[in-house]
Every structure is written in C-alpha cells, then in structure tokens.
Amino acid sequence: MELYKRYVDVVVKQTKNGNIVPLYVCWDNGMTYQIDKVLSKERRASQVGGCGVRYVCMICGQRRNLFLEKNRWFIESMHP
C-alpha cells in the first residue's frame, strides 16, 4: 500500500502561549473530520517526503499522521 502526500485545510486553535492544536481536517470535497485526540507532537520526516511537525492524531477512530510543513498542512493518505 503506497502512501501519498495530501495537502488539506486544518482548523486549529492557537493558545496564548503560541502552541498550535489541530482541531479539524477539511477535505477538498467539503467533508470535515474532527480530530478526536492528538497522541503526540514532534519534529519528524514524513514517509512520503518532506518534514515538519508531525501530529499523530486519532481521527474517526483511526490513527493518522498530520504534518505542519512550513506553513501548509498535509496528511499521509492512501489515495492521491
């Protein structure tokens, strides 16, 4: 199974301390998915190329890697 880099819109909360907390992932087709929980946050490289801050998240019961790369968000996706 090949992974792809899929750029997505993300709704975030920025705390008064400057921390960024992703809340929702928004697909191109208009679907919005709530991020149930952020399991971890660390600077990492992606399996699909690129690097940045990786947020390991639970979204609809599935563990997904969401990356903040410079000023854009992407998710490692099974479909381009």
Secondary structure, DSSP 8 states (H G I E B T S, - for coil): ---EEEEEEEEEEE-TTS-EEEEEEE-TTS-EEEEEEEEEEEEEE-TTS-EEEEEEEEETTEEEEEEEETTEEEEEES--
